[in-house]
Every structure is written in C-alpha cells, then in structure tokens.
Amino acid sequence: MALGYAQTRPQDLPVTHILTKGNRTFKLSIASTPEQLEKGLKFRSSLNGDSGMLFNLGGEIYNVPFWMYKVNFPLDIFYLKDNVVTTAVYNAKPCYKNPCPIYKGKVANQVLELATGTANIKVGDRLNIQPLSSAKE
C-alpha cells in the first residue's frame, strides 16, 4: 500500500539551475535518472510560472517521445540540442488515460518543460541555462 502511494506522489527535485530568457528567470529542477525522467511532472497540482523541469537525456536522441500522461496542467515542451531549441510544442494538454498523444522532438539531449505561455521561446533560440552556483557569481 505504501509503495502505491509513493508512486502517485509528485517528485520533489531540488532547484539547481536557472534559465534566463529576456527579462524572465525560471528556476529549474533537473531530472536525470531513469526514474526521475519517467515521473517528470506527473501528479503535481500546478507549476509556478517561474518554475520548470529540465530533463537530461544522457545523450543525443532522435524522435524524442514525451507525453502528458497524469500531468495535471498544460505545458510548453522544448526539445534542446546543446541549449538550442530544435522543436517546440506549445500548450500540450493533460492526459489522464491511454492512449495519450505522444509529442516528438527532432533531436535533443535535453527537454525543457514550462507552464504554458510563460516564456517567449521558439525553434532556433539558444537558451541560457546555468547552474545556480555560477549564476550568482
């Protein structure tokens, strides 16, 4: 019973990076392990407009699949290769039962998820993502 409860709880990853875009700053949690990548933003009730999640894929991947299964709010999904946006999906809708739409990025080594409409990001943009420690210097 406890395991089932833990599997339906949102993950609480620390904020370790920031994204600066124009006059906006976003606090980013990083998902890197297979478990963190799979859970993503599932089960959260909301996402602050100045927060997001960065998925480190561990290498360059083509046709990167992401879906919104059990994510409770719409997201903008940005597929990045070396901090450059290769694919942008705007207003990806929540999905509560299969089959859910699968959104694919052309190529990426990272994927960024932000609350819908919070950042003016488009394909070809180079994003300034920095660790918190170097961002303060």
C-alpha positions as CSV (number, residue, x, y, z in Angstrom):
1,M,0.0,0.0,0.0
2,A,2.8,2.5,0.9
3,L,4.6,1.7,-2.4
4,G,1.4,2.5,-4.4
5,Y,1.0,5.8,-2.5
6,A,4.7,6.8,-3.2
7,Q,4.2,6.0,-6.9
8,T,1.4,8.5,-7.2
9,R,3.2,11.3,-5.3
10,P,4.8,14.1,-7.3
11,Q,8.6,14.1,-7.2
12,D,10.3,16.9,-5.2
13,L,13.6,17.6,-7.0
14,P,15.7,20.5,-5.8
15,V,16.1,23.6,-7.9
16,T,19.7,23.5,-9.2
17,H,19.6,25.6,-12.4
18,I,18.2,28.8,-13.8
19,L,17.1,29.8,-17.2
20,T,17.2,33.4,-18.2
21,K,15.1,34.5,-21.2
22,G,14.6,38.2,-21.8
23,N,13.7,39.8,-18.5
24,R,12.4,36.5,-17.0
25,T,14.2,34.0,-14.8
26,F,13.0,30.4,-14.4
27,K,14.0,28.1,-11.5
28,L,14.7,24.6,-12.9
29,S,14.7,21.2,-11.3
30,I,16.7,18.6,-13.2
31,A,15.5,15.1,-13.9
32,S,18.4,12.8,-14.9
33,T,17.9,9.2,-13.6
34,P,15.5,6.9,-15.4
35,E,13.0,7.1,-12.5
36,Q,13.1,10.9,-12.5
37,L,12.8,11.1,-16.3
38,E,9.8,8.8,-16.3
39,K,7.9,10.6,-13.5
40,G,8.7,14.1,-14.7
41,L,5.9,16.5,-13.6
42,K,3.3,13.8,-13.1
43,F,0.9,14.1,-10.1
44,R,1.7,17.8,-9.4
45,S,-1.3,20.0,-8.9
46,S,0.3,23.0,-10.6
47,L,3.6,24.5,-11.8
48,N,4.6,28.1,-10.8
49,G,5.0,30.4,-13.8
50,D,8.7,30.9,-12.8
51,S,9.5,27.2,-12.4
52,G,10.2,24.4,-14.8
53,M,11.8,21.0,-15.3
54,L,14.9,20.2,-17.4
55,F,15.2,16.6,-18.5
56,N,18.8,15.5,-19.1
57,L,18.5,12.6,-21.6
58,G,22.1,11.4,-21.2
59,G,23.0,11.8,-24.9
60,E,21.7,12.9,-28.3
61,I,18.4,11.2,-29.2
62,Y,16.3,11.5,-32.4
63,N,12.5,11.5,-32.4
64,V,12.4,12.0,-28.6
65,P,9.0,11.0,-27.3
66,F,7.3,12.8,-24.5
67,W,3.7,12.6,-23.3
68,M,1.4,14.2,-20.8
69,Y,0.1,11.1,-19.0
70,K,-1.1,12.1,-15.5
71,V,0.3,15.6,-15.8
72,N,-2.5,17.8,-14.4
73,F,-1.9,21.1,-16.4
74,P,-0.9,22.1,-19.9
75,L,2.8,22.6,-20.7
76,D,5.1,24.0,-23.3
77,I,7.7,21.4,-24.2
78,F,11.0,22.5,-25.7
79,Y,13.5,20.0,-27.1
80,L,17.1,21.2,-26.9
81,K,20.3,20.1,-28.5
82,D,23.3,21.9,-26.8
83,N,20.9,24.5,-25.4
84,V,19.4,25.3,-28.9
85,V,15.7,24.7,-29.4
86,T,15.1,22.1,-32.1
87,T,11.4,21.5,-31.6
88,A,8.7,23.4,-29.6
89,V,5.4,22.0,-28.6
90,Y,3.0,24.7,-27.2
91,N,0.1,24.0,-24.9
92,A,0.5,20.3,-24.6
93,K,-2.7,19.2,-22.9
94,P,-3.0,16.9,-19.8
95,C,-4.0,13.3,-20.5
96,Y,-5.5,11.0,-17.9
97,K,-6.0,7.7,-19.7
98,N,-4.2,5.9,-22.5
99,P,-3.8,6.3,-25.3
100,C,-2.3,9.8,-24.9
101,P,-0.8,11.9,-27.7
102,I,3.0,11.5,-28.0
103,Y,4.9,14.6,-28.8
104,K,8.2,14.0,-30.6
105,G,11.3,16.3,-30.9
106,K,13.5,16.1,-33.9
107,V,16.7,15.7,-31.9
108,A,17.6,16.6,-28.3
109,N,19.9,15.9,-25.5
110,Q,17.7,17.8,-23.1
111,V,14.0,18.6,-22.8
112,L,12.6,21.7,-21.0
113,E,9.0,21.8,-19.7
114,L,7.5,25.2,-18.6
115,A,4.0,26.3,-17.8
116,T,2.1,27.2,-21.0
117,G,2.7,30.7,-22.2
118,T,5.2,31.7,-19.6
119,A,8.2,32.1,-21.9
120,N,8.6,33.5,-25.4
121,I,10.8,30.6,-26.7
122,K,10.8,29.4,-30.3
123,V,12.8,27.0,-32.5
124,G,16.3,28.2,-33.1
125,D,16.6,30.1,-29.8
126,R,19.8,29.5,-27.8
127,L,18.8,29.2,-24.1
128,N,20.9,30.5,-21.2
129,I,20.7,27.7,-18.7
130,Q,23.2,27.9,-15.8
131,P,23.8,26.1,-12.5
132,L,22.7,28.2,-9.6
133,S,26.2,28.4,-8.2
134,S,27.7,30.1,-11.4
135,A,24.5,32.2,-11.9
136,K,25.2,34.0,-8.7
137,E,28.8,34.9,-9.5
